[in-house]
Amino acid sequence: MEVSRIIAEIDAQILKLQQARALLAGTTQQANKGPGRPKGRKTVAQAATAAKTATARKRKLSPEGRKRIADAMKKRWAERRKQNAKA
């Protein structure tokens, strides 16, 4: 007998035993369930709530903050122009 055929028969027996265990335990399991945590499933309501919270978290810049940034950038550009004029 080939090794690959023996492995295939063992896998078939394991599958049958897993199905029998699931029936005895009163639960149904998927035959080829992989390791790890199952992926979450979002309902329509959860998806809508997630979309709202994502847009609600958007930060807004105050006019004072915008002016501070504009002034800082103008200062930076002026320094850059001075450096280019010297070179």
Secondary structure, 3 states (H helix, E strand, C coil): CCHHHHHHHHHHHHHHHHHHHHHHHCCCCCCCCCCCCCCCCCCHHHHHHHHHHHHHCCCCCCHHHHHHHHHHHHHHHHHHHHHHHHC
